[in-house]
Amino acid sequence: MRARVLIRPKAGILDPQGVAVERALPALGFAGASNVHVGRLVELDVDDAAQLRPMCEKLLANPLVEDYEVQLLDDGG
């Protein structure tokens, strides 16, 4: 089974990459973007979807400062 894990900084946690992107966009001619957050995307194949939450809690995400969302994908992605 294919899974996608989206990992983002929790609300209120400093996101220096997001701040840098938000500041750079107007300089590149892109107006109107705000509240930018930069996260990570992990895609993996697993035999047992029940293992995804423990994987996130122990390795893929830092639950103290990051939120994560697990999406199960069909075979087509």
Secondary structure, 3 states (H helix, E strand, C coil): CEEEEEEEECCCCCCHHHHHHHHHHHHCCCCCCCCCCCCEEEEEECCCHHHHHHHHHHHHCCCCCEEEEEEEECCCC
